[in-house]
């Protein structure tokens, strides 16, 4: 089967190898960037990551409580 010029699929509708490889590379880069932005990348231990998540959850809970108090006029 031949590929139509300029497309990522064969005439049968099957994606070509380059298309699939590019899609996988993009997903990997997105996942890697997301972990970096979240601050959980690198050589950290599970315990340190759990601590970071617990701290973030506690900060979120505190902020939510603050917002609720301000809405009640306290």
C-alpha positions in Angstrom: 0.0 0.0 0.0 1.2 3.5 -0.8 0.7 6.6 1.2 -1.0 9.6 -0.4 1.4 12.5 -0.7 1.5 14.8 2.4 -0.6 12.7 4.7 0.1 10.7 7.8 -2.1 7.8 6.8 -2.1 5.1 4.1 -4.9 4.7 1.7 -6.4 2.1 4.0 -6.5 4.6 6.8 -3.6 3.2 8.9 -1.2 5.8 10.4 2.3 5.6 9.2 5.3 4.9 11.4 6.5 8.5 11.5 3.1 9.8 12.6 2.9 7.3 15.4 6.5 8.0 16.6 5.8 11.7 16.6 2.6 11.3 18.6 4.4 9.2 21.2 7.3 11.7 21.4 4.8 14.5 22.0 3.0 12.6 24.7 6.3 11.8 26.4 7.5 15.4 26.2 4.2 16.6 27.6 4.3 14.2 30.5 7.9 15.1 31.3 7.2 18.8 31.2 4.1 18.4 33.4 6.1 16.6 36.1 8.8 19.3 35.9 6.2 22.1 36.2 4.6 20.3 39.1 7.9 20.2 40.9 7.9 16.5 41.3 10.6 15.6 38.8 14.2 14.7 39.6 15.7 12.2 42.0 13.4 12.6 44.9 12.2 9.9 47.2 8.6 8.8 47.5 8.5 10.1 51.0 9.6 13.6 49.9 7.0 13.6 47.2 4.3 12.5 49.7 5.4 15.3 52.0 5.1 17.9 49.1 1.7 16.6 48.2 0.5 16.7 51.8 1.9 20.3 52.2 0.1 21.4 49.1 -3.2 19.8 50.2 -2.9 21.5 53.6 -2.2 24.8 51.9 -5.2 24.3 49.6 -7.4 23.4 52.6 -6.3 26.5 54.5 -7.0 28.8 51.5 -10.4 27.3 51.1 -11.2 27.8 54.8 -10.0 31.4 54.4 -12.3 32.0 51.4 -15.3 30.5 53.2 -14.7 32.7 56.3 -14.5 35.8 54.1 -17.7 34.9 52.3 -19.5 34.6 55.7 -18.2 38.0 56.7 -16.0 36.8 59.5 
